[in-house]
């Protein structure tokens, strides 16, 4: 089994707190270098992380020794640097959202396909066993036939008013950041044949959308999901499935920390029960999956298809959204 040398394109908080520690736990990757345009990070990167420091993104992307890249840059920079990286034959794990438009995502997928490269959007919650347990419970009719699904993902305002999420030119806004999660979740639960049937975005006199809500429906069945998201909310990270014979609920569907054991609550007329899922670092699990995509043609193809579908639904939402 080959260990791949991975580089980090941008020293973002999620890279520091989640991905780099996960790389250090991974059996498949070794941290080769980090690119940061802030020279103040050089000592921390070279001494504490014990890897190479690049003071510009291009030098890291063009380094032939690197096999794969993780890109946690602002959304508006994803397309430019992902495209450049694919042209230099790097497998890519990219923070959500993968790009700002459907057309950009299509270009990246075609380029990755042309060069047999992995292109994976970093929705790490997909790799947590919590989600598979929920899917198994629904498939076994634990709560009967699914009647309605509701998901919420939102958090309080960021104390830093210059946060990239508040900047239009950096691809900010709640939809591409928080709203992308329940949209991705719906595809895991129902499949890809979905459409947005209702959409609302609220800007609150800012240049980006601060919160929103919508509805997704399976085109071939009655299954639907109501979802809400935002940057100025009491924290919510939940999934509720209402069935003909019961209800399923969990409150950390997207962001279960590595040491946190999530619980799934089941309510039926014959009583209630709690299912506890063992704590797992889903960032490590995502890196494991990313590695499998680098060596498995069918997994790469699956990701290309899902990347396009996620971007289609986001664009569908923006097109249909009522703006306030």
C-alpha positions as CSV (number, residue, x, y, z in Angstrom):
1,X,0.0,0.0,0.0
2,X,1.5,3.3,-1.1
3,X,1.5,6.3,1.2
4,X,0.6,9.4,-0.7
5,X,2.3,12.8,0.0
6,X,-0.4,15.4,0.6
7,X,-0.1,19.1,0.6
8,X,-2.5,21.7,2.2
9,X,-3.4,24.7,0.0
10,X,-4.1,27.4,2.6
11,X,-3.6,27.3,6.3
12,X,-7.3,27.6,7.2
13,X,-8.7,26.8,10.7
14,X,-10.3,23.6,9.5
15,X,-7.0,22.5,8.2
16,X,-5.2,23.2,11.5
17,X,-7.9,21.8,13.8
18,X,-9.3,18.9,11.8
19,X,-7.5,17.8,8.6
20,X,-3.9,18.0,9.6
21,X,-4.4,16.0,12.8
22,X,-6.4,13.5,10.7
23,X,-3.6,13.3,8.2
24,X,-1.2,12.5,11.1
25,X,-3.5,9.6,12.1
26,X,-4.0,8.3,8.6
27,X,-2.3,5.2,7.3
28,X,-2.6,6.4,3.7
29,X,-1.2,10.0,3.7
30,X,1.9,11.8,5.0
31,X,1.9,15.6,5.3
32,X,4.4,16.9,2.8
33,X,3.8,20.7,2.9
34,X,1.5,23.6,3.6
35,X,1.1,26.8,1.5
36,X,0.3,30.0,3.3
37,X,0.5,33.6,2.0
38,X,1.1,34.7,5.6
39,X,4.8,34.4,6.3
40,X,4.1,34.5,10.0
41,X,2.9,30.9,9.7
42,X,6.3,29.6,8.5
43,X,7.8,28.7,11.9
44,X,4.7,27.0,13.1
45,X,4.4,24.9,9.9
46,X,8.0,23.9,9.6
47,X,8.7,23.3,13.3
48,X,5.4,22.1,14.8
49,X,4.0,20.3,11.7
50,X,7.5,19.2,10.6
51,X,6.8,19.7,6.9
52,X,7.7,22.1,4.1
53,X,6.4,25.7,4.0
54,X,5.4,27.3,0.7
55,X,4.8,31.1,0.7
56,X,2.6,30.9,-2.4
57,X,0.0,28.4,-3.7
58,X,1.5,27.9,-7.1
59,X,4.8,26.5,-5.8
60,X,3.0,23.8,-3.8
61,X,0.6,22.9,-6.7
62,X,3.5,22.5,-9.1
63,X,5.7,20.4,-6.8
64,X,6.0,17.1,-8.5
65,X,6.7,15.3,-5.3
66,X,3.1,15.8,-4.0
67,X,0.5,13.3,-4.9
68,X,-2.7,14.9,-3.5
69,X,-3.9,18.2,-2.2
70,X,-6.5,19.4,0.3
71,X,-8.0,22.8,-0.5
72,X,-9.7,24.7,2.3
73,X,-9.5,28.1,0.5
74,X,-12.5,30.5,0.3
75,X,-15.2,29.2,-2.1
76,X,-14.4,31.7,-4.8
77,X,-10.8,30.4,-5.1
78,X,-11.8,26.7,-5.3
79,X,-12.3,26.6,-9.1
80,X,-9.1,28.4,-10.0
81,X,-6.8,26.3,-7.8
82,X,-8.6,23.0,-8.2
83,X,-8.3,23.4,-11.9
84,X,-4.6,24.2,-11.7
85,X,-4.0,21.3,-9.4
86,X,-5.8,18.9,-11.6
87,X,-3.8,20.1,-14.6
88,X,-0.7,19.2,-12.5
89,X,-2.1,15.7,-11.9
90,X,-3.0,16.1,-8.2
91,X,-5.8,14.1,-6.5
92,X,-8.1,16.6,-4.7
93,X,-10.0,16.8,-1.5
94,X,-11.8,20.1,-1.6
95,X,-13.8,21.9,1.1
96,X,-17.5,22.4,0.5
97,X,-18.8,23.9,-1.6
98,X,-16.6,22.5,-4.4
99,X,-17.1,25.6,-6.6
100,X,-19.5,28.5,-6.9
101,X,-21.4,27.4,-10.0
102,X,-22.6,24.2,-11.7
103,X,-20.5,25.0,-14.8
104,X,-17.3,25.3,-12.7
105,X,-18.0,21.9,-11.1
106,X,-18.6,20.3,-14.5
107,X,-15.3,21.6,-15.8
108,X,-13.5,20.2,-12.7
109,X,-15.1,16.8,-13.0
110,X,-14.3,16.5,-16.7
111,X,-10.7,17.5,-16.0
112,X,-10.4,15.0,-13.2
113,X,-12.0,12.3,-15.3
114,X,-9.6,13.0,-18.2
115,X,-6.6,12.5,-15.9
116,X,-8.0,9.6,-13.8
117,X,-7.8,11.8,-10.6
118,X,-9.9,11.7,-7.5
119,X,-12.1,14.8,-6.9
120,X,-13.9,14.6,-3.6
121,X,-16.0,17.3,-1.8
122,X,-15.2,17.2,1.9
123,X,-18.6,16.3,3.4
124,X,-17.0,14.2,6.2
125,X,-20.3,13.4,7.9
126,X,-21.0,10.9,5.1
127,X,-18.2,8.7,6.6
128,X,-19.5,8.7,10.2
129,X,-21.2,5.3,11.1
130,X,-24.0,7.4,12.5
131,X,-25.3,8.0,9.0
132,X,-25.1,4.4,7.9
133,X,-26.9,3.3,11.1
134,X,-29.7,5.7,10.3
135,X,-30.0,4.5,6.7
136,X,-30.1,0.9,8.0
137,X,-32.8,1.7,10.5
138,X,-34.9,3.4,7.7
139,X,-34.4,0.5,5.3
140,X,-35.5,-2.0,8.0
141,X,-38.7,0.0,8.6
142,X,-37.9,0.7,12.2
143,X,-40.2,3.7,12.1
144,X,-42.4,2.4,9.3
145,X,-42.7,4.2,6.0
146,X,-41.0,7.6,5.8
147,X,-43.5,10.4,5.7
148,X,-41.4,13.5,6.3
149,X,-37.7,14.5,6.9
150,X,-36.5,17.7,8.5
151,X,-32.9,18.9,8.9
152,X,-31.5,22.0,10.4
153,X,-27.9,23.3,10.4
154,X,-27.2,26.8,11.7
155,X,-25.0,28.6,14.2
156,X,-24.6,32.0,15.9
157,X,-23.0,34.9,14.1
158,X,-19.2,34.8,13.7
159,X,-17.5,37.3,16.1
160,X,-15.1,38.3,13.2
161,X,-17.1,40.6,10.9
162,X,-14.4,40.2,8.2
163,X,-15.0,36.4,8.2
164,X,-14.8,35.1,4.6
165,X,-18.4,33.8,5.0
166,X,-19.7,37.4,5.0
167,X,-17.8,38.4,1.8
168,X,-19.6,38.1,-1.5
169,X,-16.4,38.3,-3.6
170,X,-15.0,35.3,-1.7
171,X,-18.1,33.1,-2.3
172,X,-19.6,33.7,1.1
173,X,-23.1,33.2,2.2
174,X,-25.1,30.6,4.2
175,X,-26.3,28.5,1.3
176,X,-22.8,27.4,0.1
177,X,-21.6,27.0,3.6
178,X,-24.3,25.6,5.9
179,X,-27.2,25.0,3.4
180,X,-25.0,22.6,1.4
181,X,-25.0,20.1,4.2
182,X,-28.7,19.2,4.4
183,X,-28.8,19.2,0.5
184,X,-26.0,16.7,0.5
185,X,-27.7,14.6,3.3
186,X,-31.0,14.4,1.3
187,X,-29.1,12.7,-1.6
188,X,-27.6,10.2,0.8
189,X,-31.1,9.3,2.1
190,X,-33.2,9.5,-1.0
191,X,-30.8,9.2,-4.0
192,X,-29.9,11.7,-6.7
193,X,-33.2,12.2,-8.5
194,X,-34.2,15.2,-6.4
195,X,-35.5,18.7,-7.1
196,X,-35.8,21.9,-5.1
197,X,-39.5,22.7,-4.8
198,X,-39.3,25.7,-2.4
199,X,-36.5,28.1,-1.5
200,X,-36.0,31.2,0.6
201,X,-32.9,33.3,1.1
202,X,-32.7,36.2,3.6
203,X,-29.8,38.8,3.2
204,X,-30.8,41.0,6.2
205,X,-29.3,44.1,4.4
206,X,-25.9,42.4,3.8
207,X,-24.1,41.4,0.6
208,X,-24.5,37.7,1.2
209,X,-27.4,35.4,2.3
210,X,-27.4,35.0,6.1
211,X,-30.1,32.4,6.4
212,X,-32.5,30.4,4.4
213,X,-34.8,27.4,4.1
214,X,-36.2,25.1,1.5
215,X,-37.8,21.9,0.5
216,X,-36.3,19.0,-1.5
217,X,-38.5,16.3,-3.1
218,X,-37.7,12.9,-4.7
219,X,-39.1,13.2,-8.2
220,X,-40.4,9.6,-8.3
221,X,-41.8,9.3,-4.7
222,X,-43.6,11.3,-2.1
223,X,-40.4,11.6,0.0
224,X,-39.4,15.2,0.8
225,X,-37.1,17.1,3.2
226,X,-37.7,20.4,4.8
227,X,-34.4,22.1,5.7
228,X,-33.2,25.3,7.3
229,X,-29.7,26.9,7.6
230,X,-28.1,30.1,8.7
231,X,-25.3,32.2,10.3
232,X,-27.4,34.0,13.0
233,X,-29.2,31.1,14.7
234,X,-29.2,29.2,17.9
235,X,-27.0,26.2,17.1
236,X,-28.8,23.3,15.4
237,X,-27.3,20.3,13.7
238,X,-30.2,17.9,13.5
239,X,-32.1,15.3,11.5
240,X,-35.6,14.2,12.2
241,X,-37.4,11.5,10.3
242,X,-41.1,11.1,10.9
243,X,-42.5,7.7,9.8
244,X,-45.8,5.9,9.8
245,X,-44.9,4.0,13.0
246,X,-42.5,6.2,14.8
247,X,-39.9,9.0,14.8
248,X,-36.1,9.1,14.5
249,X,-34.0,12.0,15.7
250,X,-30.3,12.9,16.1
251,X,-28.8,16.2,17.1
252,X,-25.2,16.0,15.7
253,X,-25.7,14.7,12.2
254,X,-23.1,16.9,10.5
255,X,-20.4,17.8,13.1
256,X,-19.9,15.0,15.6
257,X,-16.4,15.7,17.1
258,X,-13.9,12.8,17.2
259,X,-14.5,12.2,20.9
260,X,-18.3,12.5,20.8
261,X,-20.6,9.4,20.8
262,X,-23.7,10.6,18.9
263,X,-27.1,9.2,19.9
264,X,-30.1,8.3,17.8
265,X,-33.5,8.6,19.5
266,X,-36.3,6.2,18.3
267,X,-39.9,6.8,19.4
268,X,-42.7,4.3,18.7
269,X,-46.1,3.6,20.2
270,X,-44.5,0.7,22.1
271,X,-41.8,2.9,23.7
272,X,-38.6,4.8,23.2
273,X,-35.0,3.7,22.8
274,X,-31.6,5.4,22.4
275,X,-28.9,4.0,20.1
276,X,-25.4,5.2,20.9
277,X,-22.9,5.3,18.1
278,X,-19.2,4.9,19.1
279,X,-17.1,8.0,18.8
280,X,-15.3,8.1,15.5
281,X,-13.0,10.7,13.8
282,X,-14.9,11.2,10.6
283,X,-12.1,13.3,9.2
284,X,-9.8,10.2,9.3
285,X,-12.6,8.2,7.7
286,X,-12.9,10.8,5.0
287,X,-9.2,10.6,4.3
288,X,-9.5,6.8,4.1
289,X,-12.3,7.2,1.6
290,X,-10.4,9.8,-0.4
291,X,-7.5,7.4,-0.7
292,X,-9.8,4.7,-2.0
293,X,-11.0,7.1,-4.6
294,X,-7.4,7.6,-5.8
295,X,-7.1,3.8,-6.6
296,X,-10.7,2.9,-7.5
297,X,-12.2,3.9,-10.9
298,X,-15.8,3.2,-9.9
299,X,-15.5,5.4,-6.7
300,X,-14.0,8.2,-8.7
301,X,-16.9,8.0,-11.2
302,X,-19.4,8.0,-8.3
303,X,-17.9,11.1,-6.9
304,X,-18.0,12.9,-10.2
305,X,-21.7,12.2,-10.6
306,X,-22.4,13.3,-7.0
307,X,-20.4,16.4,-7.3
308,X,-22.4,17.5,-10.4
309,X,-25.7,16.6,-8.6
310,X,-24.8,18.6,-5.5
311,X,-23.9,21.6,-7.7
312,X,-27.1,21.2,-9.7
313,X,-29.3,21.3,-6.6
314,X,-27.4,24.4,-5.2
315,X,-27.9,26.2,-8.5
316,X,-31.6,25.0,-8.6
317,X,-32.0,26.5,-5.1
318,X,-30.5,29.9,-6.1
319,X,-32.7,30.0,-9.2
320,X,-35.9,29.4,-7.3
321,X,-35.2,31.3,-4.1
322,X,-37.4,34.1,-3.0
323,X,-35.1,36.8,-1.7
324,X,-35.7,38.9,1.4
